[in-house]
Amino acid sequence: MTTSELIAEFGYNLIRIGHPDWFANGLRARLRYQGVYLSEKDVERFMSLTDKTEIEFWVRKALSVRSAEEIFGSEPSPIAQAEAAGGLDG
């Protein structure tokens, strides 16, 4: 199983048991590790996913990009921009 398949499977199960926030925030932390900073709007988009195939598609796409804008094509939030600049962590 690939990393994206594992994350999608785990995320799908978290969503099924009523914890989409755990999935989205866990994915946010994983993406931050690779230098991709999700905005609150992006986190909400991941929290709204329910279909297992759709979850896997978006997770695979998220793990293959260099910036959050490449995932959904949106502008980064001010928080995501500050995080990317290193301004929120210290």
N, CA and C atoms as a LAMMPS dump frame, in Angstrom:
ITEM: TIMESTEP
0
ITEM: NUMBER OF ATOMS
270
ITEM: BOX BOUNDS ff ff ff
-5.0000000000000000e+02 5.0000000000000000e+02
-5.0000000000000000e+02 5.0000000000000000e+02
-5.0000000000000000e+02 5.0000000000000000e+02
ITEM: ATOMS id mol type element x y z
1 1 1 N 0.836 -1.173 0
2 1 2 C 0 0 0
3 1 3 C 0.887 1.244 0
4 2 1 N 0.51 2.24 -0.783
5 2 2 C 1.276 3.488 -0.84
6 2 3 C 0.902 4.387 0.344
7 3 1 N 1.708 5.409 0.564
8 3 2 C 1.431 6.362 1.639
9 3 3 C 0.066 7.015 1.45
10 4 1 N -0.24 7.426 0.216
11 4 2 C -1.529 8.086 -0.017
12 4 3 C -2.691 7.128 0.234
13 5 1 N -2.533 5.86 -0.12
14 5 2 C -3.596 4.885 0.137
15 5 3 C -3.788 4.664 1.635
16 6 1 N -2.683 4.612 2.372
17 6 2 C -2.784 4.438 3.823
18 6 3 C -3.461 5.631 4.488
19 7 1 N -3.045 6.826 4.098
20 7 2 C -3.644 8.041 4.672
21 7 3 C -5.124 8.121 4.308
22 8 1 N -5.455 7.81 3.058
23 8 2 C -6.854 7.857 2.627
24 8 3 C -7.693 6.834 3.381
25 9 1 N -7.185 5.631 3.556
26 9 2 C -7.918 4.583 4.284
27 9 3 C -8.149 5.008 5.738
28 10 1 N -7.098 5.499 6.37
29 10 2 C -7.195 5.953 7.747
30 10 3 C -8.159 7.134 7.842
31 11 1 N -8.047 8.081 6.901
32 11 2 C -8.932 9.238 6.888
33 11 3 C -10.383 8.855 6.697
34 12 1 N -10.622 7.924 5.789
35 12 2 C -11.987 7.454 5.542
36 12 3 C -12.582 6.86 6.823
37 13 1 N -11.785 6.069 7.517
38 13 2 C -12.277 5.466 8.764
39 13 3 C -12.524 6.512 9.84
40 14 1 N -11.667 7.53 9.931
41 14 2 C -11.896 8.602 10.898
42 14 3 C -13.171 9.366 10.573
43 15 1 N -13.404 9.618 9.297
44 15 2 C -14.622 10.322 8.878
45 15 3 C -15.848 9.482 9.215
46 16 1 N -15.769 8.182 8.944
47 16 2 C -16.897 7.277 9.233
48 16 3 C -17.266 7.258 10.707
49 17 1 N -16.287 7.373 11.596
50 17 2 C -16.596 7.335 13.025
51 17 3 C -16.862 8.727 13.601
52 18 1 N -16.918 9.733 12.728
53 18 2 C -17.319 11.068 13.158
54 18 3 C -16.193 12.009 13.525
55 19 1 N -14.998 11.773 13.012
56 19 2 C -13.867 12.648 13.325
57 19 3 C -13.163 13.172 12.07
58 20 1 N -13.898 13.87 11.199
59 20 2 C -13.247 14.409 10
60 20 3 C -12.17 15.43 10.346
61 21 1 N -12.31 16.088 11.499
62 21 2 C -11.305 17.061 11.928
63 21 3 C -9.976 16.369 12.227
64 22 1 N -10 15.175 12.797
65 22 2 C -8.758 14.448 13.067
66 22 3 C -8.052 14.108 11.763
67 23 1 N -8.846 13.675 10.775
68 23 2 C -8.277 13.356 9.461
69 23 3 C -7.657 14.596 8.837
70 24 1 N -8.427 15.667 8.754
71 24 2 C -7.957 16.875 8.071
72 24 3 C -6.757 17.496 8.776
73 25 1 N -6.777 17.544 10.086
74 25 2 C -5.654 18.13 10.809
75 25 3 C -4.425 17.235 10.779
76 26 1 N -4.629 15.927 10.765
77 26 2 C -3.504 15.003 10.601
78 26 3 C -2.869 15.145 9.23
79 27 1 N -3.707 15.27 8.212
80 27 2 C -3.2 15.484 6.857
81 27 3 C -2.483 16.828 6.778
82 28 1 N -3.039 17.83 7.436
83 28 2 C -2.409 19.155 7.457
84 28 3 C -1.002 19.07 8.052
85 29 1 N -0.866 18.317 9.144
86 29 2 C 0.449 18.15 9.769
87 29 3 C 1.401 17.388 8.845
88 30 1 N 0.903 16.371 8.178
89 30 2 C 1.743 15.593 7.251
90 30 3 C 2.208 16.468 6.096
91 31 1 N 1.334 17.288 5.565
92 31 2 C 1.698 18.157 4.455
93 31 3 C 2.66 19.253 4.898
94 32 1 N 2.484 19.747 6.111
95 32 2 C 3.398 20.759 6.628
96 32 3 C 4.825 20.209 6.668
97 33 1 N 4.951 18.929 6.972
98 33 2 C 6.258 18.257 6.994
99 33 3 C 6.944 18.356 5.635
100 34 1 N 6.151 18.334 4.549
101 34 2 C 6.739 18.438 3.211
102 34 3 C 6.71 19.867 2.68
103 35 1 N 6.37 20.845 3.532
104 35 2 C 6.425 22.245 3.138
105 35 3 C 5.17 22.774 2.483
106 36 1 N 4.051 22.058 2.59
107 36 2 C 2.769 22.502 2.033
108 36 3 C 1.879 22.92 3.198
109 37 1 N 1.423 24.168 3.169
110 37 2 C 0.653 24.721 4.276
111 37 3 C -0.799 24.915 3.868
112 38 1 N -1.7 24.134 4.474
113 38 2 C -3.119 24.229 4.163
114 38 3 C -3.764 25.378 4.917
115 39 1 N -4.635 26.099 4.237
116 39 2 C -5.423 27.147 4.889
117 39 3 C -6.6 26.489 5.608
118 40 1 N -7.293 27.26 6.434
119 40 2 C -8.488 26.747 7.122
120 40 3 C -9.539 26.301 6.106
121 41 1 N -9.647 27.04 5.008
122 41 2 C -10.618 26.687 3.967
123 41 3 C -10.272 25.326 3.352
124 42 1 N -8.98 25.078 3.124
125 42 2 C -8.561 23.785 2.583
126 42 3 C -8.837 22.663 3.571
127 43 1 N -8.592 22.919 4.855
128 43 2 C -8.867 21.918 5.89
129 43 3 C -10.36 21.59 5.894
130 44 1 N -11.204 22.608 5.787
131 44 2 C -12.645 22.387 5.74
132 44 3 C -13.041 21.559 4.52
133 45 1 N -12.373 21.776 3.396
134 45 2 C -12.667 20.986 2.197
135 45 3 C -12.357 19.513 2.435
136 46 1 N -11.228 19.234 3.066
137 46 2 C -10.889 17.845 3.374
138 46 3 C -11.872 17.258 4.383
139 47 1 N -12.326 18.061 5.331
140 47 2 C -13.28 17.576 6.326
141 47 3 C -14.637 17.25 5.709
142 48 1 N -14.95 17.852 4.575
143 48 2 C -16.255 17.623 3.959
144 48 3 C -16.291 16.4 3.041
145 49 1 N -15.14 15.772 2.805
146 49 2 C -15.104 14.592 1.942
147 49 3 C -15.754 13.406 2.639
148 50 1 N -16.469 12.592 1.878
149 50 2 C -17.101 11.408 2.459
150 50 3 C -16.86 10.141 1.648
151 51 1 N -16.643 10.268 0.363
152 51 2 C -16.461 9.108 -0.509
153 51 3 C -15.006 8.63 -0.463
154 52 1 N -14.813 7.343 -0.271
155 52 2 C -13.468 6.788 -0.129
156 52 3 C -12.597 7.051 -1.362
157 53 1 N -13.151 6.911 -2.552
158 53 2 C -12.397 7.151 -3.787
159 53 3 C -12.02 8.619 -3.907
160 54 1 N -12.937 9.49 -3.556
161 54 2 C -12.675 10.929 -3.6
162 54 3 C -11.594 11.313 -2.589
163 55 1 N -11.663 10.744 -1.403
164 55 2 C -10.651 11.011 -0.379
165 55 3 C -9.281 10.595 -0.899
166 56 1 N -9.195 9.396 -1.47
167 56 2 C -7.905 8.916 -1.98
168 56 3 C -7.382 9.818 -3.098
169 57 1 N -8.261 10.259 -3.991
170 57 2 C -7.844 11.153 -5.08
171 57 3 C -7.222 12.426 -4.526
172 58 1 N -7.923 13.088 -3.57
173 58 2 C -7.437 14.36 -3.046
174 58 3 C -6.193 14.191 -2.186
175 59 1 N -6.097 13.085 -1.449
176 59 2 C -4.891 12.831 -0.659
177 59 3 C -3.704 12.61 -1.584
178 60 1 N -3.892 11.8 -2.625
179 60 2 C -2.803 11.553 -3.58
180 60 3 C -2.356 12.861 -4.226
181 61 1 N -3.32 13.688 -4.61
182 61 2 C -2.981 14.976 -5.211
183 61 3 C -2.247 15.857 -4.203
184 62 1 N -2.732 15.911 -2.964
185 62 2 C -2.11 16.744 -1.938
186 62 3 C -0.669 16.329 -1.666
187 63 1 N -0.407 15.022 -1.668
188 63 2 C 0.939 14.546 -1.376
189 63 3 C 1.907 14.749 -2.537
190 64 1 N 1.391 15.132 -3.697
191 64 2 C 2.253 15.271 -4.868
192 64 3 C 2.528 16.723 -5.263
193 65 1 N 2.05 17.682 -4.485
194 65 2 C 2.206 19.089 -4.844
195 65 3 C 3.269 19.761 -3.989
196 66 1 N 3.631 20.974 -4.412
197 66 2 C 4.618 21.753 -3.657
198 66 3 C 4 22.912 -2.892
199 67 1 N 2.733 23.21 -3.193
200 67 2 C 2.028 24.267 -2.467
201 67 3 C 0.544 23.94 -2.398
202 68 1 N -0.129 24.469 -1.397
203 68 2 C -1.554 24.206 -1.218
204 68 3 C -2.381 24.719 -2.393
205 69 1 N -1.911 25.789 -3.037
206 69 2 C -2.657 26.347 -4.164
207 69 3 C -2.786 25.332 -5.297
208 70 1 N -1.836 24.409 -5.395
209 70 2 C -1.882 23.402 -6.453
210 70 3 C -2.936 22.332 -6.18
211 71 1 N -3.387 22.213 -4.941
212 71 2 C -4.378 21.192 -4.617
213 71 3 C -5.745 21.608 -5.146
214 72 1 N -6.251 22.712 -4.659
215 72 2 C -7.595 23.161 -5.026
216 72 3 C -7.594 24.364 -5.949
217 73 1 N -6.429 24.922 -6.241
218 73 2 C -6.345 26.087 -7.105
219 73 3 C -6.761 27.371 -6.416
220 74 1 N -6.682 27.387 -5.091
221 74 2 C -7.105 28.581 -4.354
222 74 3 C -5.908 29.414 -3.926
223 75 1 N -6.215 30.613 -3.504
224 75 2 C -5.184 31.507 -2.971
225 75 3 C -4.878 31.085 -1.538
226 76 1 N -3.648 31.229 -1.115
227 76 2 C -3.327 30.882 0.264
228 76 3 C -3.931 31.891 1.238
229 77 1 N -4.331 31.407 2.398
230 77 2 C -4.865 32.316 3.417
231 77 3 C -3.718 33.083 4.052
232 78 1 N -4.017 34.18 4.726
233 78 2 C -2.953 34.909 5.435
234 78 3 C -2.23 34.02 6.453
235 79 1 N -2.97 33.12 7.101
236 79 2 C -2.349 32.202 8.067
237 79 3 C -1.392 31.256 7.352
238 80 1 N -1.824 30.692 6.229
239 80 2 C -0.952 29.785 5.474
240 80 3 C 0.293 30.533 4.979
241 81 1 N 0.125 31.786 4.568
242 81 2 C 1.275 32.558 4.124
243 81 3 C 2.236 32.817 5.277
244 82 1 N 1.694 33.136 6.45
245 82 2 C 2.551 33.381 7.617
246 82 3 C 3.267 32.102 8.046
247 83 1 N 2.557 30.964 8.01
248 83 2 C 3.183 29.697 8.35
249 83 3 C 4.313 29.373 7.392
250 84 1 N 4.065 29.591 6.112
251 84 2 C 5.079 29.314 5.099
252 84 3 C 6.31 30.186 5.302
253 85 1 N 6.093 31.39 5.804
254 85 2 C 7.215 32.309 6.05
255 85 3 C 7.863 32.043 7.404
256 86 1 N 7.298 31.105 8.171
257 86 2 C 7.865 30.776 9.475
258 86 3 C 7.43 31.713 10.577
259 87 1 N 6.372 32.473 10.349
260 87 2 C 5.952 33.493 11.299
261 87 3 C 5.059 33.032 12.425
262 88 1 N 4.441 31.863 12.344
263 88 2 C 3.529 31.448 13.394
264 88 3 C 4.148 30.483 14.393
265 89 1 N 5.22 29.838 14.032
266 89 2 C 5.792 28.826 14.913
267 89 3 C 6.823 29.355 15.885
268 90 1 N 7.14 30.574 15.814
269 90 2 C 8.139 31.04 16.76
270 90 3 C 8.567 32.362 16.458
